Amino acid sequence: MAKRMAVVGKRCVACGTCIKVCPFGAITIPTGVGARVNLDKCVGCGKCSKACPASIIAIAQREVAYAG
């Protein structure tokens, strides 16, 4: 089963736009250097990617193990 997730590029300047638009609180800037995505909270909706002024955030597929 595949799950979508946000992936932040290394050139992130920590502007905070992605944090403001993420409806799930999945993005933080812990060190003030670059955004980080909490994969447990991220649903891959793409709002952060669309809002990023530097186009640094991409949405990718991630394989998730079935726990059933």
mmCIF file of the N, C-alpha and C atoms, coordinates in Angstrom:
data_MODEL
# 
_entry.id   MODEL 
# 
loop_
_atom_site.group_PDB 
_atom_site.id 
_atom_site.type_symbol 
_atom_site.label_atom_id 
_atom_site.label_alt_id 
_atom_site.label_comp_id 
_atom_site.label_asym_id 
_atom_site.label_entity_id 
_atom_site.label_seq_id 
_atom_site.pdbx_PDB_ins_code 
_atom_site.Cartn_x 
_atom_site.Cartn_y 
_atom_site.Cartn_z 
_atom_site.occupancy 
_atom_site.B_iso_or_equiv 
_atom_site.pdbx_formal_charge 
_atom_site.auth_seq_id 
_atom_site.auth_comp_id 
_atom_site.auth_asym_id 
_atom_site.auth_atom_id 
_atom_site.pdbx_PDB_model_num 
ATOM 1   N N  . MET A 1 1  ? 0.846  -1.177 0.000  1.00 0.00 ? 1  MET A N  1 
ATOM 2   C CA . MET A 1 1  ? 0.000  0.000  0.000  1.00 0.00 ? 1  MET A CA 1 
ATOM 3   C C  . MET A 1 1  ? 0.894  1.244  0.000  1.00 0.00 ? 1  MET A C  1 
ATOM 4   N N  . ALA A 1 2  ? 0.608  2.203  -0.852 1.00 0.00 ? 2  ALA A N  1 
ATOM 5   C CA . ALA A 1 2  ? 1.406  3.427  -0.954 1.00 0.00 ? 2  ALA A CA 1 
ATOM 6   C C  . ALA A 1 2  ? 0.699  4.574  -0.249 1.00 0.00 ? 2  ALA A C  1 
ATOM 7   N N  . LYS A 1 3  ? 1.487  5.425  0.355  1.00 0.00 ? 3  LYS A N  1 
ATOM 8   C CA . LYS A 1 3  ? 0.976  6.608  1.025  1.00 0.00 ? 3  LYS A CA 1 
ATOM 9   C C  . LYS A 1 3  ? 1.733  7.810  0.491  1.00 0.00 ? 3  LYS A C  1 
ATOM 10  N N  . ARG A 1 4  ? 1.028  8.893  0.295  1.00 0.00 ? 4  ARG A N  1 
ATOM 11  C CA . ARG A 1 4  ? 1.690  10.122 -0.149 1.00 0.00 ? 4  ARG A CA 1 
ATOM 12  C C  . ARG A 1 4  ? 2.284  10.835 1.056  1.00 0.00 ? 4  ARG A C  1 
ATOM 13  N N  . MET A 1 5  ? 3.389  11.539 0.821  1.00 0.00 ? 5  MET A N  1 
ATOM 14  C CA . MET A 1 5  ? 4.040  12.293 1.897  1.00 0.00 ? 5  MET A CA 1 
ATOM 15  C C  . MET A 1 5  ? 4.772  13.483 1.314  1.00 0.00 ? 5  MET A C  1 
ATOM 16  N N  . ALA A 1 6  ? 4.959  14.491 2.126  1.00 0.00 ? 6  ALA A N  1 
ATOM 17  C CA . ALA A 1 6  ? 5.726  15.664 1.727  1.00 0.00 ? 6  ALA A CA 1 
ATOM 18  C C  . ALA A 1 6  ? 7.207  15.404 1.967  1.00 0.00 ? 6  ALA A C  1 
ATOM 19  N N  . VAL A 1 7  ? 8.023  15.899 1.051  1.00 0.00 ? 7  VAL A N  1 
ATOM 20  C CA . VAL A 1 7  ? 9.481  15.783 1.168  1.00 0.00 ? 7  VAL A CA 1 
ATOM 21  C C  . VAL A 1 7  ? 10.049 17.184 0.976  1.00 0.00 ? 7  VAL A C  1 
ATOM 22  N N  . VAL A 1 8  ? 10.795 17.650 1.985  1.00 0.00 ? 8  VAL A N  1 
ATOM 23  C CA . VAL A 1 8  ? 11.363 18.998 1.951  1.00 0.00 ? 8  VAL A CA 1 
ATOM 24  C C  . VAL A 1 8  ? 12.791 18.930 1.433  1.00 0.00 ? 8  VAL A C  1 
ATOM 25  N N  . GLY A 1 9  ? 13.099 19.743 0.433  1.00 0.00 ? 9  GLY A N  1 
ATOM 26  C CA . GLY A 1 9  ? 14.443 19.785 -0.134 1.00 0.00 ? 9  GLY A CA 1 
ATOM 27  C C  . GLY A 1 9  ? 15.450 20.451 0.785  1.00 0.00 ? 9  GLY A C  1 
ATOM 28  N N  . LYS A 1 10 ? 16.705 20.220 0.521  1.00 0.00 ? 10 LYS A N  1 
ATOM 29  C CA . LYS A 1 10 ? 17.796 20.733 1.359  1.00 0.00 ? 10 LYS A CA 1 
ATOM 30  C C  . LYS A 1 10 ? 17.960 22.248 1.287  1.00 0.00 ? 10 LYS A C  1 
ATOM 31  N N  . ARG A 1 11 ? 17.401 22.867 0.248  1.00 0.00 ? 11 ARG A N  1 
ATOM 32  C CA . ARG A 1 11 ? 17.551 24.320 0.101  1.00 0.00 ? 11 ARG A CA 1 
ATOM 33  C C  . ARG A 1 11 ? 16.483 25.109 0.857  1.00 0.00 ? 11 ARG A C  1 
ATOM 34  N N  . CYS A 1 12 ? 15.705 24.439 1.695  1.00 0.00 ? 12 CYS A N  1 
ATOM 35  C CA . CYS A 1 12 ? 14.664 25.112 2.488  1.00 0.00 ? 12 CYS A CA 1 
ATOM 36  C C  . CYS A 1 12 ? 15.287 26.218 3.339  1.00 0.00 ? 12 CYS A C  1 
ATOM 37  N N  . VAL A 1 13 ? 14.661 27.404 3.324  1.00 0.00 ? 13 VAL A N  1 
ATOM 38  C CA . VAL A 1 13 ? 15.171 28.540 4.096  1.00 0.00 ? 13 VAL A CA 1 
ATOM 39  C C  . VAL A 1 13 ? 14.340 28.809 5.350  1.00 0.00 ? 13 VAL A C  1 
ATOM 40  N N  . ALA A 1 14 ? 13.438 27.900 5.686  1.00 0.00 ? 14 ALA A N  1 
ATOM 41  C CA . ALA A 1 14 ? 12.645 27.981 6.917  1.00 0.00 ? 14 ALA A CA 1 
ATOM 42  C C  . ALA A 1 14 ? 11.794 29.243 6.998  1.00 0.00 ? 14 ALA A C  1 
ATOM 43  N N  . CYS A 1 15 ? 11.107 29.569 5.907  1.00 0.00 ? 15 CYS A N  1 
ATOM 44  C CA . CYS A 1 15 ? 10.260 30.766 5.898  1.00 0.00 ? 15 CYS A CA 1 
ATOM 45  C C  . CYS A 1 15 ? 8.992  30.580 6.727  1.00 0.00 ? 15 CYS A C  1 
ATOM 46  N N  . GLY A 1 16 ? 8.548  29.322 6.906  1.00 0.00 ? 16 GLY A N  1 
ATOM 47  C CA . GLY A 1 16 ? 7.381  29.035 7.734  1.00 0.00 ? 16 GLY A CA 1 
ATOM 48  C C  . GLY A 1 16 ? 6.054  29.004 6.996  1.00 0.00 ? 16 GLY A C  1 
ATOM 49  N N  . THR A 1 17 ? 6.054  29.261 5.704  1.00 0.00 ? 17 THR A N  1 
ATOM 50  C CA . THR A 1 17 ? 4.803  29.248 4.938  1.00 0.00 ? 17 THR A CA 1 
ATOM 51  C C  . THR A 1 17 ? 4.127  27.882 5.011  1.00 0.00 ? 17 THR A C  1 
ATOM 52  N N  . CYS A 1 18 ? 4.889  26.822 4.908  1.00 0.00 ? 18 CYS A N  1 
ATOM 53  C CA . CYS A 1 18 ? 4.337  25.469 4.932  1.00 0.00 ? 18 CYS A CA 1 
ATOM 54  C C  . CYS A 1 18 ? 3.652  25.154 6.264  1.00 0.00 ? 18 CYS A C  1 
ATOM 55  N N  . ILE A 1 19 ? 4.216  25.652 7.345  1.00 0.00 ? 19 ILE A N  1 
ATOM 56  C CA . ILE A 1 19 ? 3.624  25.427 8.665  1.00 0.00 ? 19 ILE A CA 1 
ATOM 57  C C  . ILE A 1 19 ? 2.253  26.081 8.748  1.00 0.00 ? 19 ILE A C  1 
ATOM 58  N N  . LYS A 1 20 ? 2.139  27.263 8.192  1.00 0.00 ? 20 LYS A N  1 
ATOM 59  C CA . LYS A 1 20 ? 0.877  28.009 8.236  1.00 0.00 ? 20 LYS A CA 1 
ATOM 60  C C  . LYS A 1 20 ? -0.234 27.324 7.459  1.00 0.00 ? 20 LYS A C  1 
ATOM 61  N N  . VAL A 1 21 ? 0.094  26.637 6.353  1.00 0.00 ? 21 VAL A N  1 
ATOM 62  C CA . VAL A 1 21 ? -0.945 26.047 5.510  1.00 0.00 ? 21 VAL A CA 1 
ATOM 63  C C  . VAL A 1 21 ? -1.226 24.571 5.801  1.00 0.00 ? 21 VAL A C  1 
ATOM 64  N N  . CYS A 1 22 ? -0.379 23.909 6.555  1.00 0.00 ? 22 CYS A N  1 
ATOM 65  C CA . CYS A 1 22 ? -0.584 22.478 6.840  1.00 0.00 ? 22 CYS A CA 1 
ATOM 66  C C  . CYS A 1 22 ? -1.740 22.292 7.818  1.00 0.00 ? 22 CYS A C  1 
ATOM 67  N N  . PRO A 1 23 ? -2.839 21.652 7.377  1.00 0.00 ? 23 PRO A N  1 
ATOM 68  C CA . PRO A 1 23 ? -3.997 21.476 8.248  1.00 0.00 ? 23 PRO A CA 1 
ATOM 69  C C  . PRO A 1 23 ? -3.807 20.384 9.300  1.00 0.00 ? 23 PRO A C  1 
ATOM 70  N N  . PHE A 1 24 ? -2.724 19.627 9.222  1.00 0.00 ? 24 PHE A N  1 
ATOM 71  C CA . PHE A 1 24 ? -2.504 18.519 10.136 1.00 0.00 ? 24 PHE A CA 1 
ATOM 72  C C  . PHE A 1 24 ? -1.359 18.749 11.117 1.00 0.00 ? 24 PHE A C  1 
ATOM 73  N N  . GLY A 1 25 ? -0.722 19.914 11.060 1.00 0.00 ? 25 GLY A N  1 
ATOM 74  C CA . GLY A 1 25 ? 0.389  20.209 11.960 1.00 0.00 ? 25 GLY A CA 1 
ATOM 75  C C  . GLY A 1 25 ? 1.563  19.267 11.760 1.00 0.00 ? 25 GLY A C  1 
ATOM 76  N N  . ALA A 1 26 ? 1.781  18.848 10.521 1.00 0.00 ? 26 ALA A N  1 
ATOM 77  C CA . ALA A 1 26 ? 2.806  17.851 10.240 1.00 0.00 ? 26 ALA A CA 1 
ATOM 78  C C  . ALA A 1 26 ? 4.189  18.440 9.992  1.00 0.00 ? 26 ALA A C  1 
ATOM 79  N N  . ILE A 1 27 ? 4.288  19.759 9.912  1.00 0.00 ? 27 ILE A N  1 
ATOM 80  C CA . ILE A 1 27 ? 5.574  20.375 9.578  1.00 0.00 ? 27 ILE A CA 1 
ATOM 81  C C  . ILE A 1 27 ? 6.057  21.253 10.725 1.00 0.00 ? 27 ILE A C  1 
ATOM 82  N N  . THR A 1 28 ? 7.328  21.139 11.027 1.00 0.00 ? 28 THR A N  1 
ATOM 83  C CA . THR A 1 28 ? 7.961  21.967 12.059 1.00 0.00 ? 28 THR A CA 1 
ATOM 84  C C  . THR A 1 28 ? 9.289  22.490 11.523 1.00 0.00 ? 28 THR A C  1 
ATOM 85  N N  . ILE A 1 29 ? 9.810  23.490 12.192 1.00 0.00 ? 29 ILE A N  1 
ATOM 86  C CA . ILE A 1 29 ? 11.157 23.986 11.900 1.00 0.00 ? 29 ILE A CA 1 
ATOM 87  C C  . ILE A 1 29 ? 11.913 23.936 13.232 1.00 0.00 ? 29 ILE A C  1 
ATOM 88  N N  . PRO A 1 30 ? 12.426 22.756 13.573 1.00 0.00 ? 30 PRO A N  1 
ATOM 89  C CA . PRO A 1 30 ? 13.014 22.555 14.892 1.00 0.00 ? 30 PRO A CA 1 
ATOM 90  C C  . PRO A 1 30 ? 14.306 23.313 15.153 1.00 0.00 ? 30 PRO A C  1 
ATOM 91  N N  . THR A 1 31 ? 15.114 23.535 14.142 1.00 0.00 ? 31 THR A N  1 
ATOM 92  C CA . THR A 1 31 ? 16.408 24.181 14.354 1.00 0.00 ? 31 THR A CA 1 
ATOM 93  C C  . THR A 1 31 ? 16.472 25.571 13.746 1.00 0.00 ? 31 THR A C  1 
ATOM 94  N N  . GLY A 1 32 ? 15.397 25.984 13.069 1.00 0.00 ? 32 GLY A N  1 
ATOM 95  C CA . GLY A 1 32 ? 15.396 27.275 12.407 1.00 0.00 ? 32 GLY A CA 1 
ATOM 96  C C  . GLY A 1 32 ? 16.148 27.276 11.091 1.00 0.00 ? 32 GLY A C  1 
ATOM 97  N N  . VAL A 1 33 ? 16.600 26.106 10.652 1.00 0.00 ? 33 VAL A N  1 
ATOM 98  C CA . VAL A 1 33 ? 17.394 26.005 9.437  1.00 0.00 ? 33 VAL A CA 1 
ATOM 99  C C  . VAL A 1 33 ? 16.585 25.440 8.273  1.00 0.00 ? 33 VAL A C  1 
ATOM 100 N N  . GLY A 1 34 ? 15.708 24.507 8.534  1.00 0.00 ? 34 GLY A N  1 
ATOM 101 C CA . GLY A 1 34 ? 14.908 23.889 7.481  1.00 0.00 ? 34 GLY A CA 1 
ATOM 102 C C  . GLY A 1 34 ? 13.705 23.187 8.049  1.00 0.00 ? 34 GLY A C  1 
ATOM 103 N N  . ALA A 1 35 ? 12.647 23.091 7.266  1.00 0.00 ? 35 ALA A N  1 
ATOM 104 C CA . ALA A 1 35 ? 11.422 22.436 7.701  1.00 0.00 ? 35 ALA A CA 1 
ATOM 105 C C  . ALA A 1 35 ? 11.606 20.923 7.740  1.00 0.00 ? 35 ALA A C  1 
ATOM 106 N N  . ARG A 1 36 ? 10.902 20.287 8.657  1.00 0.00 ? 36 ARG A N  1 
ATOM 107 C CA . ARG A 1 36 ? 10.905 18.835 8.800  1.00 0.00 ? 36 ARG A CA 1 
ATOM 108 C C  . ARG A 1 36 ? 9.466  18.354 8.799  1.00 0.00 ? 36 ARG A C  1 
ATOM 109 N N  . VAL A 1 37 ? 9.225  17.197 8.193  1.00 0.00 ? 37 VAL A N  1 
ATOM 110 C CA . VAL A 1 37 ? 7.880  16.634 8.090  1.00 0.00 ? 37 VAL A CA 1 
ATOM 111 C C  . VAL A 1 37 ? 7.740  15.460 9.055  1.00 0.00 ? 37 VAL A C  1 
ATOM 112 N N  . ASN A 1 38 ? 6.695  15.491 9.874  1.00 0.00 ? 38 ASN A N  1 
ATOM 113 C CA . ASN A 1 38 ? 6.367  14.368 10.746 1.00 0.00 ? 38 ASN A CA 1 
ATOM 114 C C  . ASN A 1 38 ? 5.536  13.402 9.909  1.00 0.00 ? 38 ASN A C  1 
ATOM 115 N N  . LEU A 1 39 ? 6.118  12.278 9.530  1.00 0.00 ? 39 LEU A N  1 
ATOM 116 C CA . LEU A 1 39 ? 5.455  11.343 8.633  1.00 0.00 ? 39 LEU A CA 1 
ATOM 117 C C  . LEU A 1 39 ? 4.253  10.654 9.262  1.00 0.00 ? 39 LEU A C  1 
ATOM 118 N N  . ASP A 1 40 ? 4.162  10.667 10.585 1.00 0.00 ? 40 ASP A N  1 
ATOM 119 C CA . ASP A 1 40 ? 2.991  10.105 11.255 1.00 0.00 ? 40 ASP A CA 1 
ATOM 120 C C  . ASP A 1 40 ? 1.770  11.014 11.093 1.00 0.00 ? 40 ASP A C  1 
ATOM 121 N N  . LYS A 1 41 ? 2.004  12.304 10.871 1.00 0.00 ? 41 LYS A N  1 
ATOM 122 C CA . LYS A 1 41 ? 0.912  13.269 10.725 1.00 0.00 ? 41 LYS A CA 1 
ATOM 123 C C  . LYS A 1 41 ? 0.629  13.641 9.269  1.00 0.00 ? 41 LYS A C  1 
ATOM 124 N N  . CYS A 1 42 ? 1.630  13.556 8.421  1.00 0.00 ? 42 CYS A N  1 
ATOM 125 C CA . CYS A 1 42 ? 1.496  13.980 7.026  1.00 0.00 ? 42 CYS A CA 1 
ATOM 126 C C  . CYS A 1 42 ? 0.613  13.001 6.245  1.00 0.00 ? 42 CYS A C  1 
ATOM 127 N N  . VAL A 1 43 ? -0.394 13.550 5.536  1.00 0.00 ? 43 VAL A N  1 
ATOM 128 C CA . VAL A 1 43 ? -1.269 12.726 4.702  1.00 0.00 ? 43 VAL A CA 1 
ATOM 129 C C  . VAL A 1 43 ? -1.006 12.957 3.218  1.00 0.00 ? 43 VAL A C  1 
ATOM 130 N N  . GLY A 1 44 ? -0.035 13.794 2.903  1.00 0.00 ? 44 GLY A N  1 
ATOM 131 C CA . GLY A 1 44 ? 0.324  14.038 1.512  1.00 0.00 ? 44 GLY A CA 1 
ATOM 132 C C  . GLY A 1 44 ? -0.692 14.849 0.737  1.00 0.00 ? 44 GLY A C  1 
ATOM 133 N N  . CYS A 1 45 ? -1.376 15.768 1.405  1.00 0.00 ? 45 CYS A N  1 
ATOM 134 C CA . CYS A 1 45 ? -2.426 16.555 0.747  1.00 0.00 ? 45 CYS A CA 1 
ATOM 135 C C  . CYS A 1 45 ? -1.871 17.536 -0.287 1.00 0.00 ? 45 CYS A C  1 
ATOM 136 N N  . GLY A 1 46 ? -0.614 17.943 -0.142 1.00 0.00 ? 46 GLY A N  1 
ATOM 137 C CA . GLY A 1 46 ? 0.029  18.809 -1.120 1.00 0.00 ? 46 GLY A CA 1 
ATOM 138 C C  . GLY A 1 46 ? -0.118 20.301 -0.878 1.00 0.00 ? 46 GLY A C  1 
ATOM 139 N N  . LYS A 1 47 ? -0.810 20.697 0.184  1.00 0.00 ? 47 LYS A N  1 
ATOM 140 C CA . LYS A 1 47 ? -0.990 22.132 0.439  1.00 0.00 ? 47 LYS A CA 1 
ATOM 141 C C  . LYS A 1 47 ? 0.341  22.829 0.691  1.00 0.00 ? 47 LYS A C  1 
ATOM 142 N N  . CYS A 1 48 ? 1.243  22.182 1.385  1.00 0.00 ? 48 CYS A N  1 
ATOM 143 C CA . CYS A 1 48 ? 2.551  22.776 1.668  1.00 0.00 ? 48 CYS A CA 1 
ATOM 144 C C  . CYS A 1 48 ? 3.354  22.937 0.384  1.00 0.00 ? 48 CYS A C  1 
ATOM 145 N N  . SER A 1 49 ? 3.287  21.945 -0.477 1.00 0.00 ? 49 SER A N  1 
ATOM 146 C CA . SER A 1 49 ? 4.016  21.987 -1.742 1.00 0.00 ? 49 SER A CA 1 
ATOM 147 C C  . SER A 1 49 ? 3.534  23.128 -2.623 1.00 0.00 ? 49 SER A C  1 
ATOM 148 N N  . LYS A 1 50 ? 2.240  23.314 -2.687 1.00 0.00 ? 50 LYS A N  1 
ATOM 149 C CA . LYS A 1 50 ? 1.665  24.384 -3.500 1.00 0.00 ? 50 LYS A CA 1 
ATOM 150 C C  . LYS A 1 50 ? 1.977  25.762 -2.929 1.00 0.00 ? 50 LYS A C  1 
ATOM 151 N N  . ALA A 1 51 ? 2.075  25.867 -1.612 1.00 0.00 ? 51 ALA A N  1 
ATOM 152 C CA . ALA A 1 51 ? 2.287  27.162 -0.961 1.00 0.00 ? 51 ALA A CA 1 
ATOM 153 C C  . ALA A 1 51 ? 3.757  27.569 -0.869 1.00 0.00 ? 51 ALA A C  1 
ATOM 154 N N  . CYS A 1 52 ? 4.674  26.628 -0.974 1.00 0.00 ? 52 CYS A N  1 
ATOM 155 C CA . CYS A 1 52 ? 6.102  26.916 -0.805 1.00 0.00 ? 52 CYS A CA 1 
ATOM 156 C C  . CYS A 1 52 ? 6.567  27.932 -1.851 1.00 0.00 ? 52 CYS A C  1 
ATOM 157 N N  . PRO A 1 53 ? 7.020  29.125 -1.417 1.00 0.00 ? 53 PRO A N  1 
ATOM 158 C CA . PRO A 1 53 ? 7.439  30.150 -2.370 1.00 0.00 ? 53 PRO A CA 1 
ATOM 159 C C  . PRO A 1 53 ? 8.708  29.779 -3.141 1.00 0.00 ? 53 PRO A C  1 
ATOM 160 N N  . ALA A 1 54 ? 9.487  28.854 -2.623 1.00 0.00 ? 54 ALA A N  1 
ATOM 161 C CA . ALA A 1 54 ? 10.724 28.446 -3.289 1.00 0.00 ? 54 ALA A CA 1 
ATOM 162 C C  . ALA A 1 54 ? 10.566 27.128 -4.046 1.00 0.00 ? 54 ALA A C  1 
ATOM 163 N N  . SER A 1 55 ? 9.380  26.545 -4.034 1.00 0.00 ? 55 SER A N  1 
ATOM 164 C CA . SER A 1 55 ? 9.110  25.258 -4.699 1.00 0.00 ? 55 SER A CA 1 
ATOM 165 C C  . SER A 1 55 ? 10.077 24.171 -4.247 1.00 0.00 ? 55 SER A C  1 
ATOM 166 N N  . ILE A 1 56 ? 10.324 24.115 -2.954 1.00 0.00 ? 56 ILE A N  1 
ATOM 167 C CA . ILE A 1 56 ? 11.270 23.168 -2.369 1.00 0.00 ? 56 ILE A CA 1 
ATOM 168 C C  . ILE A 1 56 ? 10.590 21.891 -1.893 1.00 0.00 ? 56 ILE A C  1 
ATOM 169 N N  . ILE A 1 57 ? 9.286  21.918 -1.682 1.00 0.00 ? 57 ILE A N  1 
ATOM 170 C CA . ILE A 1 57 ? 8.571  20.772 -1.139 1.00 0.00 ? 57 ILE A CA 1 
ATOM 171 C C  . ILE A 1 57 ? 7.899  19.991 -2.266 1.00 0.00 ? 57 ILE A C  1 
ATOM 172 N N  . ALA A 1 58 ? 8.136  18.685 -2.273 1.00 0.00 ? 58 ALA A N  1 
ATOM 173 C CA . ALA A 1 58 ? 7.532  17.804 -3.266 1.00 0.00 ? 58 ALA A CA 1 
ATOM 174 C C  . ALA A 1 58 ? 6.652  16.784 -2.543 1.00 0.00 ? 58 ALA A C  1 
ATOM 175 N N  . ILE A 1 59 ? 5.704  16.222 -3.280 1.00 0.00 ? 59 ILE A N  1 
ATOM 176 C CA . ILE A 1 59 ? 4.872  15.150 -2.744 1.00 0.00 ? 59 ILE A CA 1 
ATOM 177 C C  . ILE A 1 59 ? 5.319  13.856 -3.417 1.00 0.00 ? 59 ILE A C  1 
ATOM 178 N N  . ALA A 1 60 ? 5.624  12.841 -2.610 1.00 0.00 ? 60 ALA A N  1 
ATOM 179 C CA . ALA A 1 60 ? 6.148  11.581 -3.120 1.00 0.00 ? 60 ALA A CA 1 
ATOM 180 C C  . ALA A 1 60 ? 5.336  10.415 -2.565 1.00 0.00 ? 60 ALA A C  1 
ATOM 181 N N  . GLN A 1 61 ? 5.500  9.266  -3.189 1.00 0.00 ? 61 GLN A N  1 
ATOM 182 C CA . GLN A 1 61 ? 4.860  8.037  -2.716 1.00 0.00 ? 61 GLN A CA 1 
ATOM 183 C C  . GLN A 1 61 ? 5.795  7.341  -1.735 1.00 0.00 ? 61 GLN A C  1 
ATOM 184 N N  . ARG A 1 62 ? 5.206  6.784  -0.703 1.00 0.00 ? 62 ARG A N  1 
ATOM 185 C CA . ARG A 1 62 ? 5.984  6.040  0.303  1.00 0.00 ? 62 ARG A CA 1 
ATOM 186 C C  . ARG A 1 62 ? 5.273  4.709  0.531  1.00 0.00 ? 62 ARG A C  1 
ATOM 187 N N  . GLU A 1 63 ? 6.003  3.627  0.527  1.00 0.00 ? 63 GLU A N  1 
ATOM 188 C CA . GLU A 1 63 ? 5.416  2.317  0.798  1.00 0.00 ? 63 GLU A CA 1 
ATOM 189 C C  . GLU A 1 63 ? 5.211  2.173  2.302  1.00 0.00 ? 63 GLU A C  1 
ATOM 190 N N  . VAL A 1 64 ? 4.029  1.712  2.660  1.00 0.00 ? 64 VAL A N  1 
ATOM 191 C CA . VAL A 1 64 ? 3.683  1.522  4.069  1.00 0.00 ? 64 VAL A CA 1 
ATOM 192 C C  . VAL A 1 64 ? 3.345  0.049  4.273  1.00 0.00 ? 64 VAL A C  1 
ATOM 193 N N  . ALA A 1 65 ? 3.923  -0.541 5.296  1.00 0.00 ? 65 ALA A N  1 
ATOM 194 C CA . ALA A 1 65 ? 3.645  -1.937 5.591  1.00 0.00 ? 65 ALA A CA 1 
ATOM 195 C C  . ALA A 1 65 ? 2.210  -2.098 6.094  1.00 0.00 ? 65 ALA A C  1 
ATOM 196 N N  . TYR A 1 66 ? 1.545  -3.124 5.649  1.00 0.00 ? 66 TYR A N  1 
ATOM 197 C CA . TYR A 1 66 ? 0.174  -3.404 6.080  1.00 0.00 ? 66 TYR A CA 1 
ATOM 198 C C  . TYR A 1 66 ? 0.219  -4.016 7.470  1.00 0.00 ? 66 TYR A C  1 
ATOM 199 N N  . ALA A 1 67 ? -0.526 -3.430 8.408  1.00 0.00 ? 67 ALA A N  1 
ATOM 200 C CA . ALA A 1 67 ? -0.498 -3.906 9.800  1.00 0.00 ? 67 ALA A CA 1 
ATOM 201 C C  . ALA A 1 67 ? -1.765 -4.675 10.148 1.00 0.00 ? 67 ALA A C  1 
ATOM 202 N N  . GLY A 1 68 ? -2.397 -5.279 9.205  1.00 0.00 ? 68 GLY A N  1 
ATOM 203 C CA . GLY A 1 68 ? -3.666 -5.939 9.479  1.00 0.00 ? 68 GLY A CA 1 
ATOM 204 C C  . GLY A 1 68 ? -3.552 -7.361 9.405  1.00 0.00 ? 68 GLY A C  1 
# 
